[in-house]
């Protein structure tokens, strides 16, 4: 059984974060308060970054969009990363460095 397209994107994101030495956590959404939490919560060079991984044209849910908005309001950075814009993550991390 192969990896789902979204799992492949998450694997690429993990590889990028590992390569630059970023701290990250991948919280598991549940009915106990984590619903809508982004796939990756990252700290890199003192910056808080949230990443929602999607495959193809996958869209964030209303709850995911709300959580990403709250993170940006609090001064963090939030990104929706898919197989087409994964280079954007590399660019952002390079700018922070």
Order of alpha helices (4+ residues) and beta strands (2+ residues): alpha-beta-beta-beta-alpha-beta-alpha
